[in-house]
Amino acid sequence: MIASLLVDHFGVLGFPQQPVTLTKLLGAALLFAGVLLVAR
């Protein structure tokens, strides 16, 4: 997830640049929390 945010932010591999927003960070945090709950 972090790699995806970085690729979007810096436009790596020819992808268009899209800045990291608070909404994207919140989504990544919620996804990570969900993985922790399922792995429990």
C-alpha positions as a printed NumPy array, in Angstrom:
array([[  0.   ,   0.   ,   0.   ],
       [  2.832,   2.373,   0.852],
       [  4.56 ,   1.546,  -2.431],
       [  1.354,   2.309,  -4.32 ],
       [  1.023,   5.695,  -2.611],
       [  4.642,   6.531,  -3.428],
       [  4.303,   5.496,  -7.079],
       [  1.199,   7.686,  -7.388],
       [  2.804,  10.618,  -5.616],
       [  6.043,  10.691,  -7.608],
       [  4.685,   9.459, -10.952],
       [  7.114,   6.553, -11.181],
       [  7.03 ,   4.299, -14.279],
       [  5.256,   6.913, -16.367],
       [  2.114,   7.074, -14.262],
       [  0.594,  10.542, -13.824],
       [  1.424,  12.254, -10.544],
       [ -1.349,  12.286,  -7.969],
       [ -0.535,  13.843,  -4.614],
       [ -1.03 ,  11.896,  -1.406],
       [ -4.069,  13.297,   0.344],
       [ -5.454,  12.883,   3.829],
       [ -8.221,  10.705,   2.393],
       [ -5.705,   8.335,   0.801],
       [ -3.687,   8.118,   4.023],
       [ -6.843,   7.44 ,   6.032],
       [ -7.845,   4.714,   3.566],
       [ -4.433,   3.071,   3.85 ],
       [ -4.605,   3.209,   7.651],
       [ -8.086,   1.645,   7.666],
       [ -6.948,  -1.084,   5.278],
       [ -3.968,  -1.844,   7.513],
       [ -6.228,  -1.935,  10.6  ],
       [ -8.569,  -4.338,   8.797],
       [ -5.692,  -6.66 ,   7.96 ],
       [ -4.623,  -6.642,  11.6  ],
       [ -8.146,  -7.503,  12.74 ],
       [ -8.49 , -10.369,  10.254],
       [ -5.038, -11.774,  11.08 ],
       [ -5.942, -11.831,  14.737]])
